[in-house]
Amino acid sequence: MKPSVSDFGAIGFALAGFTFWVLGDSSIKLMGQSALPAYEMVAFLGLFMAMFLGAYALARGDVRVLRPRRLNRQIARACLDMTNTVCVVVALRHLTLTIFYILVFMAPMVIALLSALFLREGLSWRKWAAIVAGFAGVVITINPWGSARQGDWIGFAACMICVACFSVNMVWSRVITRTESPESLAFFSGLVTAAAGSVLMLFHAAPLTPRLTAELFATGLFWAAGTLCFYIAVKHTSAANVSQYHYTQLITGTLVSFLVWHDKPGFFVLLGGALILASGLYVAASAQIQVPLTEGN
């Protein structure tokens, strides 16, 4: 049976997903000057994300794609998403942005190792070299040599938990997509995120303005599209291939920063970006066509 989506097609979904996530992060940065508590922002983002995916299913005329086959697995995986988000917030309060990115972008190597150990997805030494080269590009891009303040143990611990949650979630999603649809996985991520934030809103909530509501809706849309593309990608290619394109967030983030905030990339950003791009293109060119996993019982 021929695959319905090739590795190159799945990589396209991965690139789109990571780009949508950058747009969502940029929208959150624009809302950063407001007095809206972080947990209230998370609650509405999850709500709008779930609403968008529900509308998407209705437009397709098939709301059954949102129904979970195994609810316990769905909830557990969605909790990984929520834990990852919380740990990102904690880590950024205790680490420099440079150290945070260096630690977070260890995830592709962790994912490749987990995939090889538990999913038996083989990696040649050339692909390993490409992943390491991509990480080297990250280090060059963020130029850590001029950083003085390193952070504390709370930030390091939170960042390690973040890397662990993201890596396990990506590898586990490769297994879960055998029985669960990408739409269902993304929908439950939104529901759990909304529920967790809403619990905290019971203690305190700030009023929303029309502008904040519009920005939250746009961010929820970006997150929903990014999450949906991500799960489609891991359904049709290896987790290691998808994880490699996590690096492209540095390139798209730099572009958005220039267009919105007029931040010009320096020499190290351009040099590291070129290395990241070359590494990613090699993985794409050397990807073997794989038959997508079929649904199980």
Buried (B, 14 or more C-beta within 10 A) or exposed (E): EEBEBBBEBBBBBBBBBBBBBBBBBBBBBBBEEBEBBBBBBBBBBBBBBBBBBBEBBEEEEEEEBBBBBEEEBBEBBBBBBBBBBBBBEBBBEBBBEBBBBBBBBBBBBBBBBBBBEBBEBEBEEEBBEBBBBBBBBBBBBBBBEEBEEEBEEEBBBBBBBBBBBBBBBBBBBBBBBBBBBBBBBBBBBBBBBBBBBBEBBEEEBEEBEEEBEEBBBBBBBBBBBBBBBBBBBBBBBBBBBBBBBBBBBBBBBBBBBEEEEEEEBEEBBBBBBBBBBEBBEBBBEEBEEBEBBEEEE
